[in-house]
Amino acid sequence: MAAIDNEYLDKLVKRFKGFKSPTDTQKLIVLLGEKDNRSDEDNRNLWTFLNVEKKADQLAKARADARRLIDAEKSKTKKIETRRKIVWMSAIEKMASVDDKSAHMLQQLRAKAFNEGYVSDRDKDAVWADVEL
């Protein structure tokens, strides 16, 4: 006879009863889990279904863990890129503040970016004051 983890079974039955559209396997787990006198065949089937659900739960957890790692890496990369852009633009603006030729080139680049669609419409009001048209 297959050993059934009744605590886990009770948790699954309770969880699956709350589902709006349980799968066929989940419906069978509920039916077999609530059955008072299960045969050996019922216990074997239930044991198999429980193992399938455990593996599905492990897979879902592993996917969630992987997604968190991927998101953390993307966030780290984005922060590094943002910092790099801030550092470069700060350096360029500092250079333009002490050199007229650099200031003129920076102003031309700003106007070009603004006028040729490199600045999104929703951001134009934020940079409008920096552009001499």
Secondary structure, 3 states (H helix, E strand, C coil): CCCCCHHHHHHHHHHHHCCCCCCHHHHHHHHHHHCCCCCHHHHHHHHHHHHHHHHHHHHHHHHHHHHHHHHHHHHHHHHHHHHHHHHHHHHHHHHHHHCHHHHHHHHHHHHHHHHCCCCCHHHHHHHHHHCCC
